[in-house]
Amino acid sequence: MAAELIRDFIASVDRDPDRVAVHDLTSGRSTSRGDVLTAAGRIARRLDAAVPEDGVVMLHGPSGAGYWAGLLAILGSGRRVLPIGIETTARDRASLHDAHRVDAIIETDMSVGWEDSPATIRIPAIDDENGLSANEVDLLDRGSRGSLLLRSSGTTGRPAVALRSAAALDRVSATLLEVLELDHDDVVLATLPMQHAYGIEHGVLAPMRSGASVRFRLGFDLAGGVDALANGVTVFPGVPVTLEAAARVGRPGSSLRLAYSAGSTLPVSVREAFAEAWGCPTGNLYGATELGTITYGIGGMDSAVEGVSVRVASVVDEDAGETPVVTSEGAGELVVKSDAMFAGYLTARGEQVDPGRRLEGHFRTGDLGRVRSDGRVDITGRAKIQFDVGGLKVNPAEVERVLAGHPAIREVAVIPLPLTETVTRVRAVVVADHPTDPESQSSIRRELGGLAARELAPHQRPRVIDFMDSLPRTLTGKLLRGRLIETVAGSTGV
């Protein structure tokens, strides 16, 4: 029996094989649902010939129709998929490849493929062959055994890889169809990378299952993005910065029926401005790589979705031996149990799965919030140190490890740099080995910029680099990030 997601996709192809699955707004190329299924069947045949049934397959490349086909083939043939974007550094790609002992790589676009990859098996997601035999469709009937490895920025600690089962993917896609009222008539504008948790759930899984079409464009710019929204798009999953940009140039009378934001809470001012500019309601969605969608609501009335339990744990000094108390309502750290919950973190293939930090069967999100008696959930802050940049998570510890590799740096701390109410970038504060004059500081900034360009993804790279004589710390040496943020808040970093 195939997973429900794949079963419903095949049924949508049977109904209308020529309906567009993905239209790439940059290239202008459209790929039908029938062509996606054809490609998926051919990939599954090649996987069966060369990859063990419990194999791990890396899905590498830019998002789009090739991504859909590769994902269907890997999951449908009962294997484990590890999606990696082309913006991932060579070091990270190689590390993930080795840790999970990847058996094969599916390239969504051979023109930008991983040419120096260590893999002996590389398969193009889309080729020029035509036709699909019945037995190739049957090769996608093992979806219930498939699973997904998604990189997590480390909700409560170091970056990790979250293992999600086929049943969890079925659950999260079903939830999205219900709360978004998504169906085959919808056209979704997807602007986030499809290997990102938000991108894959809203740009692949939900449209794939519902029969909706996707118009894909990596990133949202004011001109192209607004034109796309105004040209037949009905649903727009965005982040605060994209909704803020679109609200500046509204197109009342468009087909847009729903826009919503995830990544961080949508400010009331942006929500109201977008609704006025486009004449459609705006929603807010809260989720996690480990849990899928947790809460959703229109107009700031966010509540837990079906199949999700949200509670709060008291914030205590656990280092001193205090134990958090979990309650059904009140304020504290949000803890969540979900039908779509991940199995746990998997550092390397064959190792034991780490379930992560949990309390009473609920996963600790690291977010602060309030659960009200009527079921409403308000997000008030973050207990964790990570922050959002354009809807993507930045874990300061990951960036700090890279920057600390510069020989002149003694200490480094990474903090958010808020530019507007919705736009945040990365700021690094460094302590050099020796006092530096302005010329030396400029040289170090250039060198750190080069280091970041080589070793970090674009959203992780510091926009501003400040110099200090020392970083604020406690008597036991813990960095006081809050005090550091207050200290540099008024400086320009130039």
TACOR-V413592 format. One line per field, one symbol per residue. ss: DSSP state (~ for helix, > for strand, _ for the rest). A space follows every 50 residues. Layout:
ss=???
This chain:
ss=___~~~~~~~~~~~~____>>>>>_____>>>~~~~~~~~~~~~~~~~~~ _____>>>>>____~~~~~~~~~~~~___>>>>>_____~~~~~~~~~~_ ___>>>>__~~~_________>>>_________~~~~~____~~~_>>>> >>_______>>>>>>~~~~~~~~~~~~~~~______>>>>______~~~~ ~~~~~~~~~~__>>>>_____~~~~~~~~~____>>>>_~~~~~~~~___ _______>>>>______~~~~~~~~~~~__>>>>>>>>___>>>>>>>__ __>>___>>>>>>____~~~_____>>__>>>>>>>>>_____>>_____ ___>___>>__>>>>>>>>>>____>>>>>>>____>>>__>>>_~~~~~ ~~~_____>>>>>>>>>>_____>>>>>>>>>_____~~~~~~~~~~~~~ ~~~~~__~~~_>>>>>>_____>_____>_~~~~~~~~______
